[in-house]
Amino acid sequence: MNMELYMFPLLHIIILSCSSNLFLLPVQPLCHKDESIALLQLKEILTINMSASRDPRAYPKLASWDQAEQNGAESDCCSWDGVQCDGKTGHVISLDLSSSCLYGSISSSTSLFNLKHLRMLNLADNHFNHSQVPAKLGHLADLTYLNLSNSFFSGLPSEISLLSNLSTIDLSYVDISSQVPEFLVNLSSLKHLLMKNCGLYGDFPEKIFHLPKLQFLAAQHNPNLTGQFPEFRSGSPLRTMWFSRTNLAGEIPFSIGKLESLEILSVAKSKFSGFLPSSLGRLANITFLDLSYNNFSGEFPTFLQNLTKLNILWLGGNQLTGQIPSWMGNLTELRVLSLARNKLNGPIPQSLSRLKKLQTLNLYENYFNGTVDFSMFDDMKDLMELALGNNQNLSVLTNRANNTKSTYPKFEILGLTFCNLREFPEFLKHQDKLRFLDLGRNNIYGPMPKWVWNASMHTIVFLAVNDNFLTSIEQFPTMFCELSSLVLLDLSNNLLSGILPQCLENPKNVLSILSIRNNSFHGTIPQICSKNGSNLRMIDLSYNRLKGQLPRSLANCMMLESINLGNNQLLDLFPSWLGSLPKLSLLTLRSNRLHGVIRNSTSTHEFQSLRVIDISYNNFHGELPSEYLRNWHSMKVTDYGRSPVTYMQTQSSFEAVRRTWTLEYAYSTTITVKGLNLHYGRIQEILVVIDFSSNRFQGEIPHCIGDLQGLRLLNLSNNNLNGRIPYSFGNMTSLESIDLSRNKLSGEIPRSLVELTFLAFFNVSNNLLTGRIPQGNQLSTFENTSYMGNLELCGDPLSKKCGHNADKSPTEPSSRFGDHEEKDWDYSLFRDFNWLTVVIGLSGGIVVGVMLENTIMTKKRVLWLAKKITCWGKKKSQARRRI
């Protein structure tokens, strides 16, 4: 067949000649010269930076314009990557430069705004260097679609209100940092409005909910965004509402049932409260409902039985009560069911086994009881996430004859903590996709078989078998060395013994958190972090029988934040070489055989992040290290953790069940408070501790210690310290606990201590102190036991009265303390105190508060502990009989 091609640009047609037949085909017109020039000028002001885009599929679209640039304005820009032209006029109507690795800024004078016929502009996923959103966008009058998300823009000009045709605007991650612009309520053509994580604050305008065409409304991840839902109207086209992680509050109005088109509703981690309205049951089209982590209360919502299209249901983290009804098994479209962290009770109904499409089932931290036979999950072939732990009296049976088969779902997340397990579930032999496995706080006794982690050796990220009765681990050195993905390992509070595997130093090990506290491991500590690049952030080997020196390779663990090696038999000098670790905030070496003089630091940057140090019950001697005290700058900070309460912890992320998970693991340690050794399961960021007690330190207490104004607890008791108590103690106004007992301190108790209005514990007994005990504020609240053993002390609360020469309270020059040597008590400090605060001191404080937090146990914990003690006693009795 002969074919001839004739092209007539002016007519925009192509004539194809095939034999005697002619065909006329339309031709895409060439773009206009001025628009081609504008695009090339835009290219010149932007830089290509491959790290400017986050999407792994990103590529530099403008790089494909290079050839076109060589041809200049004669090139047809309609064929360029990301450019689309009108088929009739040839004008550029769409510019998609999303994920193009662009870096730079776009001002209102940029040639971009010469493209006056633009209808669609997508600049998402680039880096525009926090520049202002250009006001001239408002001059693109034909614009219907605008996407500036994830591109490091700032602000939102009022000129956007001129875009009367705008149908979609995506401002997600634009740093607006203002109230929601009121002009948005005038964009009557809007169908899609996205403002995720924009730094919005103030009340969300209720009129936006009533925009006549609005279908998709998203303002999640704006924690300072306030307001409440309006009274909704019938006929609203709203299909999606995302307000998770905001500060919106109040009750969900009954009128929400009028949103008959609603398919997605998410208000997770906000401030909503009250009862869930039954009108939610009218939302027949809803597929995604996330009401988790608010303060909703009331009985388990019966309206759910009407929502037969539900795929995703998140109700966790509320105050819901009652039992799970059997009809929940009728919602067979469910893929996610999360009821965790409520107050639900009763048995877990067998009818849930009918939910064969489930991928996630979270029922942990409720009050469920009874027995769950693991076979109920046999037909849930898609189930990847199952969490049943931490219920009141729930037992899970896993090892019946029909419960060991390999036909179970392939779990990625499995949480069975506190489920009364007595042996390892044998179905774990066949689990080769596990990422998270928590079997802690059960009654598992005996050796840990190798198959627990053998099948998932190369996938497991989190493994916790803490608080059981494990006696050994089969092939522990060999197996541990092969765990190439393991980030967290918690073997604490078991009966394990033996030598730690040398491969803790294995370079391919990505371990971040290691806790084997309270076992009976012996031998030396391996050379952890023998090479740079370790990910280790927390190591807790306390309460074992480890000997020898501290491994010098720890100095290579540049990510370390917490080291707890207390209560072992380590024999070494003070590890000053750890001072180079830039993030180390907690160092506990208490109750070992450490000795020698602590030499003063040679650098002002040693231990720069340290906030808790405990070297008590060792054999250190010499003077207190004044240079260290002078250089511990993190202990001088007083504004940590004001609100909300934060804890010393580490975070690690991993992928599982098609989403990103964040592991949060709180640091723990034992601290001596009021003479009692208390285990702090969590440590508030605000807590700053120095415990040098029960050593052989001598000499005077350095005056520079008063610079540590963030200090909460100071324990220098049971040493050989002499001289006066420094007047600079009065500068440490955050102090809640001071123990200087059993030393050789002399002189008078400085009047400056009256300024310590947070002080809840004070002990200077068994010293050589003299004179009148200062009175006022907290010092007037302590009993005589705080002062006993000082024969020359007098005044309240001691029975010894002061003579005529000791009538005045001790004073010292104000230059050693500041300008407030004498100060009237400010009774306004009492205004916010509750009765508990008054009982434990003029201010509750962190030390006392955390002490209460760590000693007042919940009913769940008491029941678990009582059972564990009983079990432990039986196991040990059986072991003795076998011996």
KAVEN-V940654 format. One line per field, one symbol per residue. ss: DSSP state (@ for helix, = for strand, . for the rest). psi: psi as a letter, one per 20 degrees, with the letter a starting at -180 (. if undefined). Layout:
ss->???
psi->???
//
This chain:
ss->..======....======..======......@@@@@@@@@@@@@.==............@@@@@@@@@@@@@@..@@@...===......=====.....==.......@@@@.....===....=...==..@@@@@.....===.....==...@@@@@.....===....=...=..@@@@@.....===......===..@@@@@.....===...=.===.............===...=..==...@@@@@.....===....=====..@@@@@.....===....=====..@@@@@.....===....====...@@@@@.....===....====...@@@@@.....===....=======@@@@.......===.....=====...@@@.........===..........@@@@@.....===......====..@@@@.......===....=====..@@@@@.......===......===..@@@@.......===....=====.............===....====...@@@@@.....===....==.....@@@@@.....===......===..............===....=====..@@@@@@.@@@@..........=.========..========..=====..=====...=....===....====...@@@@@.....===....====...@@@@@.....===....=====..@@@@@.....===....=====....@@@@@..@@@.....===.........@@@.......@@@..........@@@@....@@@@@@.....@@@@@@@@@@...@@@@@@@@@@@@@@@@@@@@@@@@.
psi->pppqpppnhhilqpopoocjqppopqppqqrqghhgggghhghhiqqpoijiqhpijqqnhihiighhhhibiiqoiiiqpippqpighiqoiponkqljkqpbqorijqihjimijphpoojqlankkkqqpphihiimhipippojqkjlrqroqiihiimijphppojpjpnglarpphihiimiiphpoplpljkqrrppphhhhjphjphoopkrlnijpaarqaoqqqjpjphpookqlakqaaqpqhihiimiiphpppkqlbkqaaqppiihiimhiphooojqlblqarrppiihiimiiphpoojrkbkqraqoqhihiimiiphpoojqlbkqaaqoqhiiiimijphpoojqlbkqaapopiiijhimhiohopojrlrglpppphkrhjjjrjjrqnqhpookqljkpirppiiihjojjphpookrlakpqaqoqhihjghkhjhpgpookrlblphropkgggghiiniiphpoojqlakqaaqqpijhjphipjphpookqlbkqaarprmqliqrjqjphppokrlbkqaarppiihiimiiphppokrlbkporrpmhiiiiohjoipoojqlbkqrapoqqqiqijplhjphppokrlbkqaaqqnhhghhimhhiipikqkgprpqqorqqqqrpqlkrpqopoopqqrppopkjpoppohqoqhipppoojrlbkqraqpphihiimiiphppojrlakqaaqpphihihmiiphppojrlbkqaaqpphhihiniipippokqlbkqrappqqqchiiiqrhhiiqjnhjqrrqjqhpqqahikhqqqqrphiihajlgppqpoiihihjprhhghgjrhpgrgggghgghihoqrhghgggggggggggggghggghhh.
//
